[in-house]
Amino acid sequence: MSLPASPVYRLDHFVVPAAAMPAFIERLRYTQQALDALPGCKQNLVLSRIGASGEYDIATLVEWESADAVAAAKAAMQQHYAETGFDPAQFMRELGIRADLASYVPTPFAVV
């Protein structure tokens, strides 16, 4: 008997200059729709606030049903980017967007 797959959470944080917001939001909407259509995507949230410096803080949180679903989604998005000639790192660099991208898994902590 195998254990059920553990969910994986992708939590990305972006610091976006105000002038870059229209292009960033356009790309973010496209990416969010693409991820929503992939197998294993359980929820896909976008959170925002205006930072003290006038830049925007944008956080995205995607819950995947398993590490396998994450791997398949990553492969699908990389293939799409290759086919369309989109380079996410270059896009962010050109717009002055700073990013912290990471995946997390649920971790039980003992209550003290």
C-alpha positions as CSV (number, residue, x, y, z in Angstrom):
1,M,0.0,0.0,0.0
2,S,1.5,3.3,-1.0
3,L,1.1,6.6,0.9
4,P,-1.0,9.3,-0.7
5,A,0.9,12.0,-2.5
6,S,1.8,15.0,-0.5
7,P,0.8,18.4,-1.9
8,V,3.5,20.8,-3.0
9,Y,3.1,24.6,-2.8
10,R,4.8,26.9,-5.1
11,L,5.2,30.3,-3.5
12,D,6.7,33.1,-5.6
13,H,7.3,36.7,-4.5
14,F,7.9,39.5,-7.0
15,V,8.9,43.1,-6.4
16,V,7.6,45.0,-9.4
17,P,8.3,48.6,-10.3
18,A,5.1,50.6,-11.0
19,A,6.0,51.2,-14.6
20,A,6.4,47.4,-15.2
21,M,3.0,46.5,-13.7
22,P,0.9,46.4,-16.9
23,A,3.3,44.1,-18.7
24,F,3.8,42.0,-15.6
25,I,0.0,41.6,-15.0
26,E,-0.6,40.7,-18.6
27,R,2.0,37.9,-18.3
28,L,0.8,36.8,-14.9
29,R,-2.8,36.4,-16.1
30,Y,-1.6,34.3,-19.0
31,T,0.5,32.1,-16.7
32,Q,-2.2,31.8,-14.1
33,Q,-4.7,30.6,-16.8
34,A,-2.2,28.1,-18.2
35,L,-1.4,26.7,-14.8
36,D,-5.1,26.4,-13.9
37,A,-5.6,24.2,-16.9
38,L,-2.8,21.7,-16.0
39,P,-3.6,18.4,-14.2
40,G,-2.9,18.5,-10.5
41,C,-3.4,22.3,-9.9
42,K,-5.6,22.5,-6.9
43,Q,-5.6,26.2,-6.3
44,N,-3.8,29.2,-7.8
45,L,-3.8,32.5,-5.9
46,V,-2.4,35.9,-6.6
47,L,-1.9,38.3,-3.7
48,S,-0.7,41.9,-3.8
49,R,0.2,45.0,-1.9
50,I,1.9,48.3,-2.6
51,G,5.3,48.5,-0.9
52,A,6.6,51.5,1.0
53,S,8.8,52.5,-2.0
54,G,5.9,52.5,-4.4
55,E,6.8,49.2,-5.9
56,Y,4.3,46.4,-5.9
57,D,4.7,43.2,-3.9
58,I,3.1,40.4,-5.7
59,A,2.9,36.9,-4.3
60,T,1.6,33.8,-6.1
61,L,0.7,30.6,-4.4
62,V,-0.1,27.5,-6.4
63,E,-1.1,24.3,-4.7
64,W,-0.2,21.1,-6.6
65,E,-1.5,17.7,-5.7
66,S,2.0,16.1,-5.8
67,A,5.6,16.5,-6.8
68,D,4.8,14.6,-10.0
69,A,2.2,17.2,-10.9
70,V,4.8,20.0,-10.3
71,A,7.3,18.3,-12.5
72,A,4.8,17.8,-15.3
73,A,3.6,21.4,-15.1
74,K,7.2,22.7,-15.2
75,A,7.9,20.6,-18.3
76,A,4.8,21.8,-20.0
77,M,5.5,25.5,-19.3
78,Q,9.2,25.2,-20.4
79,Q,8.0,23.6,-23.6
80,H,5.5,26.3,-24.2
81,Y,8.2,29.0,-23.5
82,A,10.6,27.3,-25.9
83,E,7.9,27.2,-28.6
84,T,6.9,30.8,-28.2
85,G,10.4,32.2,-27.6
86,F,9.6,33.6,-24.1
87,D,12.4,33.9,-21.6
88,P,11.0,34.6,-18.1
89,A,14.4,35.5,-16.6
90,Q,15.0,38.0,-19.4
91,F,11.5,39.4,-19.1
92,M,12.0,40.1,-15.4
93,R,15.5,41.5,-15.9
94,E,14.4,43.9,-18.6
95,L,11.5,45.2,-16.5
96,G,13.5,45.5,-13.3
97,I,11.5,42.8,-11.5
98,R,13.1,41.1,-8.5
99,A,11.9,37.6,-7.7
100,D,12.1,34.9,-5.0
101,L,10.8,31.6,-6.3
102,A,10.5,28.4,-4.2
103,S,8.5,25.3,-3.6
104,Y,7.4,24.1,-0.2
105,V,5.9,21.0,1.3
106,P,3.7,20.7,4.4
107,T,6.0,20.2,7.4
108,P,4.6,18.9,10.8
109,F,6.2,20.8,13.7
110,A,5.9,19.7,17.3
111,V,4.0,22.0,19.5
112,V,6.1,23.2,22.4
